[in-house]
Amino acid sequence: MDKLDHYRHCIKLILTDHAQLSASETTVKPLLIFDGDRDHYQLAYVGWRGDKRVFGPVMHFDLENGKIWLQYNGTEEAVAQRLVEMGVPACDIVLGFHSAFKRQFSGYAVE
């Protein structure tokens, strides 16, 4: 498996695992969005909780220039660390939700 295929596999596994955590709820459903042509991957929640609309992203990843960009993480899991444990080098993970200035102190890639 080449590097980018491995990264795609890791991202899909993380998102799918999180989707299964909430799959038992009946009115709010996890929505997995995998755009393999453009390398955008997201988990969102969609539905109703009583009379309140629920819609929003939980996690979002992009693959850009051979690196995983973690654009959003609305969970408590240390997703970047999980990627490292799955064999992704820290230098190929960008915490896109932080500014470039802040990313230099993260232990992960800046860009």
Buried (B, 14 or more C-beta within 10 A) or exposed (E): EEEEEEBBEBBBEBBEEBBEEEEEEEEBBBBEEBEEEEBBBBBBBEBEEEEEEBEEBBBBBBBEEEBBBBBBBBEEEEBBEBBBEBEBEEEBBBBBBBEEEEBEEBEBBBE
